[in-house]
Amino acid sequence: MVGRGLWACKPRFGKRGGRLGVLPWGCAAAAAGAVLLALLFVDLIETWVTSVGMMDAAEEPHAGVVIPPQSVPPTRPEEFLLMPSPLVCQRAKPFLITMVTSAPANRRARQAIRDTWGGEVEVRGLRVMTLFMVGVASDPGLAKLLVEEARERGDLVQGRFLDTYSNLTLKTLSMLGWARRFCPQAHFTAKVDDDVLFNPGALLRFLNKSRNPYEQGDLYLGRVHPHVAPDRDPGSKHYLPSGAYPPPVFPDYCSGTAYVLSRSALLKVSLAASASPLSTPLPPEDVFVGLSARAAGVRPSHCALFSGGPGVPYGRCCYQAMVSVHHVTPREMLHYWADVHTSQPCSWLSLRASLGFCKVRALLGSVLGLEQGL
């Protein structure tokens, strides 16, 4: 039967040649319909494929340690050189707090975020808040500008560590500690890089569809990277010798460009991270969070609406659907956000088609070497 079905869709020519029969044209239409259907649901297909890969690579279930909130050691205010009022979350009562990791010199990026998605205080009827996490600037002039910016804007948290690429893991540890101690009201905490166009509305819409947003439980959500091997090249900035991490692959982890933790997951991951011995050199910060999540028994969840890397071509409807898009300049962020939010919301069909096209274009660009993909 299968052979007959396949034969039926082979091109057939009439006795006089040159024209396809009716049946092959019907098969072509069916194939086109299948492609269109796949395009409309490319994000669901991607999520399914990634989830299957994660399950295939899963080790035996890790029991983890349940950490009661009262046992979490407090984070002392003096560990932070700059920070808003300790009561900032108590007053604002945010449902979602977004902590943006930023370098001291990236003032334009921070301002672009304040002027776009970071300036929102209520989304879909829920309170949201955005703060910036920075380290210590080596340049005294830049350090002075940070103090002035903190006084003027009131949204900077500065940890007691030198702000360098190799200290990104320390920055994340500091960020988790601050959110754990000073923002217990938040149901969800998002970690976002300052070159990411983040969409709190799309995130809350996704959470509302996939689960009760008020539901308690562990959630570590983002673009999951499975089967990643440590970089053993001594010349690479991601170099991690076997002495620092012996296993051949990392546990599955969410891309550090943007990920979300529920309150319970934040407590568990933060405590596990604080208790973990820090190797030299440190693993990449997103890998470190993944290792801490694994130690705490918190598994990552993949969402195709997080880009997790560069190369998502701009499309108004596509960007309405995406939760995060990486490698966006301050100028692009202002332009894209204005275009997406000053126009009418896209229809369901337009949104699905645009999302599919931009993902396929990114994938083709990656395969052909024209641009890096998702």
C-alpha positions in Angstrom: 0.0 0.0 0.0 2.8 2.4 0.9 4.5 1.6 -2.5 1.3 2.3 -4.4 0.9 5.6 -2.5 4.4 6.8 -3.3 4.0 5.7 -7.0 0.8 7.6 -7.2 2.7 10.9 -6.5 5.4 10.3 -9.2 5.2 12.6 -12.2 3.2 11.0 -15.1 3.1 12.2 -18.6 0.2 11.7 -21.1 0.7 9.8 -24.3 1.5 12.9 -26.1 4.0 14.0 -23.4 4.6 17.3 -21.7 1.7 17.5 -19.2 1.5 16.3 -15.7 -1.6 14.3 -14.8 -4.2 15.5 -12.3 -3.0 13.2 -9.5 0.7 14.6 -9.4 -0.7 18.1 -9.3 -2.8 17.1 -6.3 0.3 15.6 -4.7 2.2 18.9 -5.3 -0.6 20.8 -3.7 -0.6 18.5 -0.8 3.2 18.9 -0.4 2.8 22.7 -0.5 0.1 22.5 2.1 2.3 20.4 4.3 5.1 22.9 4.0 2.8 25.8 4.7 1.4 24.0 7.8 5.0 23.4 9.0 5.8 27.0 8.4 2.9 28.2 10.5 3.9 26.0 13.4 7.7 26.0 13.1 8.1 27.1 16.7 6.1 24.2 18.0 8.0 21.8 15.8 11.3 23.2 17.0 10.2 22.9 20.6 9.2 19.3 20.1 12.5 18.4 18.3 14.6 20.0 21.1 12.6 18.4 23.8 13.0 15.0 22.2 16.8 15.6 22.0 16.8 16.6 25.7 14.9 13.5 26.7 17.3 11.3 24.7 20.3 12.8 26.5 18.7 12.8 29.9 20.5 11.1 32.6 18.9 9.3 35.5 16.5 11.6 37.4 18.3 13.8 39.8 16.6 14.0 43.2 17.9 17.4 44.0 17.7 19.1 47.4 14.5 20.9 48.3 15.6 24.2 49.8 13.1 25.8 52.2 13.1 29.6 51.7 13.9 30.3 55.3 17.2 28.4 55.0 18.5 30.7 52.2 21.4 32.8 53.6 20.6 36.5 53.3 22.6 38.7 50.9 24.0 41.7 52.8 23.4 45.2 51.3 27.1 46.0 51.8 27.9 43.4 49.1 26.6 45.9 46.6 28.3 49.2 46.0 25.3 50.7 44.3 21.7 49.7 44.4 18.2 51.2 44.6 16.4 51.4 47.9 16.2 47.9 49.6 12.4 48.5 49.6 12.1 49.1 45.8 10.4 45.7 45.2 8.3 46.0 48.3 6.9 49.3 47.0 6.5 48.3 43.3 5.4 44.7 44.0 6.5 43.5 40.5 5.1 40.2 39.1 8.1 40.1 36.8 11.5 41.6 37.5 14.0 41.7 34.7 17.7 42.0 35.6 19.8 43.3 32.7 23.5 42.4 32.8 25.3 45.4 31.4 28.9 46.6 31.1 29.7 50.0 32.8 30.5 51.6 29.4 27.2 50.5 27.8 25.2 53.6 28.8 23.6 54.0 25.3 22.3 50.4 25.5 20.8 50.9 29.0 19.1 54.1 27.8 17.7 52.4 24.8 16.2 49.7 27.0 14.7 52.4 29.4 13.2 54.1 26.3 11.6 50.8 25.0 10.7 47.6 26.8 12.5 48.4 30.1 10.4 51.5 30.6 7.1 49.5 30.9 5.7 49.3 34.4 2.5 47.3 33.7 2.1 44.7 31.0 -1.2 42.7 30.5 -2.4 44.0 33.8 0.7 42.8 35.8 3.4 45.0 37.3 6.9 44.6 35.8 10.2 46.2 36.7 13.6 46.4 35.0 17.0 46.9 36.8 20.6 46.8 35.5 23.4 44.7 37.0 26.9 46.0 36.6 30.4 45.4 38.1 33.2 47.8 39.1 34.6 49.9 36.3 38.4 50.0 36.0 38.3 53.5 34.7 37.8 56.1 37.5 36.0 58.5 35.2 33.6 55.8 34.1 33.1 54.8 37.8 32.1 58.4 38.5 29.6 58.4 35.6 28.0 55.2 37.0 27.5 56.8 40.4 25.8 59.8 38.7 23.6 57.5 36.5 22.6 55.5 39.6 21.6 58.6 41.4 19.7 60.0 38.5 18.0 56.8 37.3 17.7 54.7 40.5 17.9 51.4 38.5 21.5 50.2 38.9 22.8 47.4 41.0 26.6 47.2 41.3 28.4 44.2 42.7 31.7 44.1 44.3 33.8 42.6 41.5 35.7 43.9 38.5 33.4 44.1 35.4 35.3 41.9 32.9 34.2 39.1 30.5 35.9 36.5 32.7 33.8 37.7 35.7 30.4 37.3 34.0 29.7 34.2 36.2 30.3 36.4 39.3 27.9 39.0 37.9 25.2 36.3 37.5 25.9 35.1 41.0 25.5 38.6 42.3 22.3 39.2 40.3 20.7 36.0 41.6 21.7 36.9 45.1 20.2 40.4 44.9 16.9 39.2 43.4 16.7 36.4 46.0 17.1 38.8 48.9 15.5 42.1 47.8 12.7 41.0 45.5 10.8 38.1 47.1 7.5 39.6 45.8 8.4 38.8 42.2 6.9 35.5 40.8 9.4 35.5 38.0 12.9 36.8 37.4 14.3 37.3 33.9 18.0 37.6 33.2 18.6 39.5 29.9 21.7 40.8 28.2 21.8 44.5 27.3 21.9 43.8 23.5 18.7 41.9 23.6 15.3 43.1 22.5 13.1 41.6 25.2 9.3 41.5 25.0 7.6 41.1 28.5 4.2 41.0 26.9 5.1 38.0 24.7 6.6 36.3 27.7 3.5 36.8 29.9 1.3 35.7 27.0 3.4 32.5 26.7 3.3 31.8 30.4 -0.5 32.4 30.5 -1.0 29.9 27.6 1.4 27.2 28.8 0.6 27.4 32.6 -1.1 29.3 35.3 1.2 32.3 35.7 0.5 32.3 39.4 1.2 28.6 39.7 4.1 27.7 42.1 6.8 25.4 40.8 10.2 25.3 39.3 10.6 27.0 35.9 13.9 27.6 34.2 12.8 28.8 30.7 14.7 29.9 27.7 16.4 28.6 24.6 17.9 25.3 25.6 21.4 24.3 24.4 21.6 20.5 24.6 24.7 18.3 24.0 27.2 21.2 24.3 30.8 20.0 24.7 33.3 22.1 26.8 35.7 24.2 24.7 39.2 22.7 25.2 41.0 25.2 22.9 43.4 27.2 25.1 43.2 30.1 22.7 39.4 30.5 23.1 37.7 32.9 25.5 35.4 30.0 26.5 38.4 27.7 27.2 37.6 25.2 30.0 40.3 22.6 30.7 39.4 19.1 31.7 40.8 19.8 35.2 38.1 22.4 35.7 35.3 20.3 34.2 36.1 16.7 33.3 32.8 15.4 31.7 32.6 15.5 27.9 29.4 17.4 27.7 27.6 20.0 29.9 24.1 19.4 31.3 21.4 21.0 29.1 21.2 24.7 29.9 19.4 27.9 28.7 21.2 30.4 26.6 22.5 33.3 28.8 21.2 35.9 26.4 17.8 35.6 28.1 16.2 33.2 30.5 13.5 33.2 33.1 13.3 31.6 36.6 10.3 31.2 38.7 10.6 32.2 42.4 11.1 28.6 43.6 13.7 27.9 40.9 15.5 31.1 41.7 15.9 30.1 45.3 17.1 26.6 44.5 19.5 27.7 41.7 20.8 30.6 43.6 21.6 28.5 46.7 23.2 25.8 44.6 25.3 28.4 42.8 26.5 30.0 46.0 27.5 26.6 47.4 29.3 25.5 44.2 33.1 25.6 44.3 34.3 28.1 41.6 36.8 26.6 39.3 39.7 28.4 37.6 38.9 29.4 34.9 35.2 29.9 35.6 32.8 28.2 33.2 30.6 30.5 31.0 27.9 32.0 33.1 25.0 30.3 31.3 26.7 27.0 31.7 27.3 27.7 35.4 23.6 28.4 35.9 22.8 25.2 34.1 25.2 23.3 36.3 23.7 24.9 39.4 20.2 24.1 38.1 21.2 20.5 37.6 22.6 20.3 41.2 19.3 21.8 42.5 17.2 19.3 40.5 15.7 22.0 38.3 15.4 21.1 34.6 15.5 23.7 31.8 12.4 24.1 29.5 12.9 25.1 25.9 10.9 27.9 24.3 11.4 28.6 20.6 10.3 32.3 21.2 13.7 32.9 22.8 16.3 33.5 20.0 19.4 32.6 22.0 21.8 33.9 19.4 22.2 36.4 16.6 20.6 36.5 13.2 16.8 36.9 13.5 15.8 39.0 10.5 13.4 41.8 11.4 9.7 41.3 10.7 7.1 43.4 12.5 4.8 40.4 13.2 7.7 38.1 14.0 9.0 40.5 16.6 5.6 40.8 18.1 5.7 37.1 18.8 9.4 36.7 19.9 10.2 36.9 23.6 13.9 37.8 23.0 16.0 38.7 20.1 19.8 38.9 20.5 22.4 41.2 19.0 20.2 44.3 18.6 22.0 47.7 18.6 20.5 50.6 20.6 19.5 52.3 17.4 17.7 49.2 16.1 16.1 48.6 19.4 14.4 52.1 19.3 13.3 51.6 15.7 12.0 48.0 16.1 10.2 48.7 19.3 8.4 51.8 17.9 7.5 49.9 14.7 6.2 46.9 16.6 4.1 48.8 19.2 2.8 51.8 17.2 1.1 49.5 14.6 -2.0 47.4 15.0 -1.4 43.9 16.5 -0.9 41.3 13.8 -3.6 38.8 13.0 -3.0 35.2 14.1 -2.2 34.1 10.6 0.1 37.0 9.9 1.9 36.4 13.2 2.4 32.7 12.6 3.5 33.1 9.0 6.0 35.9 9.9 7.4 33.9 12.7 7.9 31.0 10.4 9.5 33.0 7.7 12.0 34.8 9.9 13.1 31.6 11.5 13.5 29.8 8.2 15.5 32.8 6.8 17.7 32.7 9.9 18.3 29.0 9.5 19.1 29.4 5.8 21.4 32.2 6.5 23.2 30.0 9.1 23.5 27.0 6.7 24.7 29.2 3.8 27.1 31.1 6.0 25.5 34.4 5.2 24.6 35.2 8.8 24.5 33.3 12.0 21.2 31.7 12.8 19.0 31.1 15.8 
